[in-house]
Amino acid sequence: MPEGPEIEVKLKLPGKGEVRLSIKGQWVLEDPSEVKKYIEAVLLQVPREGGTELQEPTELESLTIKDRLLHIIKNNFKYGWFRSSDVKEEYERQFGEEIKASTVATYLARFYEEGILDRRGARLNREYRLIENAIKNM
């Protein structure tokens, strides 16, 4: 392998394990956009549940906050209970921008009212889960 700096990316894929990508060479510091292209290429090769294809990164970036949150919930929290902090963390990881905890909590409450999510627990310990029938309508 070429000498120089090395970047290692670990992608955790719910229900599918991990993918590790190691890129080494002087160019990783000179042109970080090339590293992003490698990551996107790897993600595009990962099969999704139900045969749905990954959306192009530019398509995801053009989504509204509501649609981004729905995308995250549908693709990362399809099974089991999750908290608003889990969604906030995943949003910031996927989109590279901060989102207020109150914004996430507001949308989750709206999704509950719309029948997309189930919820349990008191306000400070609230957990949500995706309602199976809601997936078909999304």
C-alpha positions as CSV (number, residue, x, y, z in Angstrom):
1,M,0.0,0.0,0.0
2,P,1.2,3.6,-0.5
3,E,2.8,5.4,2.4
4,G,1.2,8.3,4.1
5,P,-1.9,9.2,6.2
6,E,-4.6,6.6,6.6
7,I,-8.3,7.0,7.2
8,E,-10.4,4.1,8.5
9,V,-14.1,4.4,8.4
10,K,-16.4,1.9,10.2
11,L,-20.0,1.8,9.1
12,K,-22.5,0.1,11.4
13,L,-25.4,-1.3,9.4
14,P,-28.4,-2.3,11.6
15,G,-29.0,-6.0,11.2
16,K,-26.1,-6.4,8.8
17,G,-23.0,-5.9,10.9
18,E,-20.1,-3.6,10.1
19,V,-18.2,-2.5,7.0
20,R,-14.7,-1.2,7.4
21,L,-13.1,0.9,4.8
22,S,-9.4,1.7,5.1
23,I,-7.9,4.3,2.7
24,K,-4.2,5.1,2.8
25,G,-2.1,7.6,0.9
26,Q,-1.0,11.3,0.8
27,W,-4.0,12.2,-1.3
28,V,-6.5,11.5,1.5
29,L,-5.4,14.8,3.1
30,E,-5.1,16.7,-0.2
31,D,-8.6,15.9,-1.5
32,P,-11.1,14.7,1.2
33,S,-13.9,14.7,-1.4
34,E,-12.3,11.6,-2.9
35,V,-12.7,9.8,0.4
36,K,-16.4,10.7,0.5
37,K,-16.8,9.2,-3.0
38,Y,-15.3,5.9,-1.7
39,I,-17.7,5.8,1.2
40,E,-20.7,6.6,-1.0
41,A,-19.6,3.8,-3.4
42,V,-19.5,1.3,-0.6
43,L,-22.9,2.4,0.7
44,L,-24.4,2.0,-2.7
45,Q,-23.3,-1.6,-2.8
46,V,-25.0,-2.5,0.5
47,P,-28.3,-4.3,-0.1
48,R,-31.3,-2.8,1.8
49,E,-34.1,-4.6,3.4
50,G,-37.1,-5.1,1.1
51,G,-35.0,-4.6,-2.0
52,T,-35.2,-0.9,-1.8
53,E,-32.2,1.0,-3.2
54,L,-30.2,3.6,-1.3
55,Q,-31.1,7.0,-2.3
56,E,-28.4,9.1,-3.9
57,P,-26.8,11.4,-1.3
58,T,-27.9,14.5,-3.2
59,E,-31.5,13.2,-3.1
60,L,-31.3,12.8,0.7
61,E,-29.8,16.3,1.2
62,S,-32.8,17.8,-0.7
63,L,-35.4,16.2,1.7
64,T,-37.2,18.2,4.3
65,I,-36.3,17.7,8.0
66,K,-39.5,15.7,8.4
67,D,-38.6,13.4,5.5
68,R,-35.1,13.0,6.7
69,L,-36.3,12.0,10.1
70,L,-38.8,9.5,8.6
71,H,-36.0,8.1,6.4
72,I,-33.8,7.6,9.4
73,I,-36.5,5.9,11.4
74,K,-37.6,3.7,8.6
75,N,-34.0,2.6,7.7
76,N,-32.3,2.5,11.1
77,F,-35.0,1.9,13.7
78,K,-37.4,-0.4,11.9
79,Y,-37.4,-2.9,14.8
80,G,-37.5,-2.2,18.5
81,W,-37.7,0.8,20.7
82,F,-35.6,3.9,20.4
83,R,-35.2,7.4,22.0
84,S,-35.2,10.8,20.5
85,S,-31.5,11.0,21.3
86,D,-30.8,8.0,19.1
87,V,-32.6,9.7,16.2
88,K,-30.7,13.0,16.8
89,E,-27.4,11.2,16.8
90,E,-28.1,9.3,13.6
91,Y,-29.4,12.4,11.9
92,E,-26.2,14.3,12.7
93,R,-24.1,11.4,11.6
94,Q,-25.9,10.9,8.3
95,F,-26.4,14.5,7.3
96,G,-23.4,16.1,8.9
97,E,-25.4,18.9,10.5
98,E,-26.7,19.5,14.0
99,I,-30.4,19.3,14.9
100,K,-31.9,20.4,18.2
101,A,-33.2,17.8,20.5
102,S,-36.4,19.7,20.8
103,T,-36.9,19.6,17.0
104,V,-36.5,15.8,17.0
105,A,-38.8,15.4,20.0
106,T,-41.5,17.6,18.3
107,Y,-41.4,15.5,15.1
108,L,-41.5,12.2,17.0
109,A,-44.6,13.5,18.9
110,R,-46.2,14.4,15.5
111,F,-45.4,11.0,14.1
112,Y,-47.0,9.4,17.1
113,E,-50.1,11.6,16.6
114,E,-50.2,10.6,12.9
115,G,-50.1,6.9,13.8
116,I,-46.6,6.3,12.5
117,L,-45.0,5.6,15.9
118,D,-46.0,4.0,19.1
119,R,-44.6,5.4,22.3
120,R,-44.1,4.5,26.0
121,G,-42.7,6.0,29.1
122,A,-42.8,9.3,30.9
123,R,-41.6,12.4,29.1
124,L,-38.0,12.2,30.3
125,N,-37.7,8.5,29.5
126,R,-39.9,8.3,26.4
127,E,-39.2,5.6,23.8
128,Y,-40.8,5.2,20.4
129,R,-41.1,2.4,17.9
130,L,-42.2,2.2,14.3
131,I,-45.7,0.8,13.8
132,E,-45.4,-2.1,11.3
133,N,-48.5,-1.1,9.2
134,A,-47.1,2.5,9.0
135,I,-44.1,1.2,7.0
136,K,-46.3,0.1,4.1
137,N,-47.8,3.5,3.9
138,M,-44.5,5.3,3.9
